[in-house]
Amino acid sequence: MIWSPYTVKDITAIESVQRYFTKRLHVPVFNKLCYRDRLQHLNIPSLELRRLHTDLIWCYKIVFNMVDLRFDEFFEWSPSGSTRGHKYKLYKKNL
């Protein structure tokens, strides 16, 4: 089973692990920088952004049948025939 936090409290708690680690790296300037600047200097994204990126990749794979998961268990197509920009407007299915 895969778990991805969605509450602000859980996201903050998980992000604090990376925040703590980057602050204690043996680079003298890092302990004075804010978290966002440390991430920029290290050229790494936040954990929240990495989870979002992974979620979007999984969504793409589900929509285009690249994984053994059924589209209709997770999403519904837009009820209107025309959407602005593309035909892949999705709605999350209420479970």
C-alpha positions in Angstrom: 0.0 0.0 0.0 1.2 3.5 -0.8 0.4 6.5 1.4 0.7 10.1 0.4 -0.2 12.7 3.0 -2.9 15.2 2.1 -3.5 17.1 5.3 -1.4 20.2 6.0 -0.3 18.7 9.4 1.0 15.5 7.7 2.7 17.4 4.9 4.4 19.7 7.3 5.6 16.8 9.5 7.1 14.9 6.5 8.7 18.1 5.0 10.3 18.8 8.4 12.4 15.7 8.0 14.0 17.1 4.8 14.1 20.6 6.4 16.0 19.2 9.4 18.5 17.2 7.2 19.3 20.1 4.8 19.9 22.4 7.7 22.5 20.1 9.3 24.6 19.4 6.2 28.2 20.3 6.7 28.0 23.4 4.5 28.7 26.5 6.7 26.2 28.8 4.9 23.2 26.3 5.0 22.3 26.8 8.6 21.7 30.5 7.9 19.5 30.0 4.8 15.8 29.4 4.7 14.5 26.0 3.6 13.5 27.1 0.1 17.0 28.6 -0.5 18.7 25.5 0.8 16.7 23.4 -1.7 17.7 25.8 -4.5 21.4 25.5 -3.6 21.1 21.7 -3.5 19.1 21.7 -6.7 16.4 19.4 -5.2 12.6 19.8 -5.1 10.5 19.8 -1.9 9.1 16.5 -0.9 5.6 17.8 -1.6 6.5 18.7 -5.2 8.1 15.3 -5.7 4.9 13.6 -4.5 2.8 15.7 -6.8 5.1 14.9 -9.7 4.8 11.1 -8.9 1.0 11.4 -8.6 0.7 13.0 -12.0 2.9 10.3 -13.6 0.7 7.6 -12.1 -2.5 9.5 -13.3 -1.0 9.5 -16.8 -0.2 5.8 -16.7 -3.7 5.0 -15.5 -5.4 7.1 -18.1 -3.3 5.6 -21.0 -3.5 1.9 -19.7 0.2 1.7 -19.0 -0.4 0.0 -15.6 -2.7 -2.8 -14.5 -5.2 -0.5 -12.8 -8.7 0.3 -14.2 -9.4 3.9 -15.1 -13.0 3.8 -14.1 -12.1 2.8 -10.5 -10.4 6.2 -10.0 -11.6 8.7 -12.5 -14.5 9.8 -14.7 -14.3 11.7 -17.9 -15.8 15.2 -18.1 -19.6 15.0 -18.7 -19.4 17.7 -21.4 -18.2 16.6 -24.8 -16.0 19.6 -25.3 -13.4 20.9 -23.0 -11.0 23.8 -23.4 -7.6 22.8 -24.5 -7.8 19.1 -24.6 -10.2 16.1 -24.3 -8.7 14.6 -21.2 -10.5 16.5 -18.4 -10.9 14.1 -15.5 -12.9 14.1 -12.3 -11.9 12.1 -9.3 -14.4 9.4 -8.6 -16.1 9.6 -5.2 -15.5 6.3 -3.4 
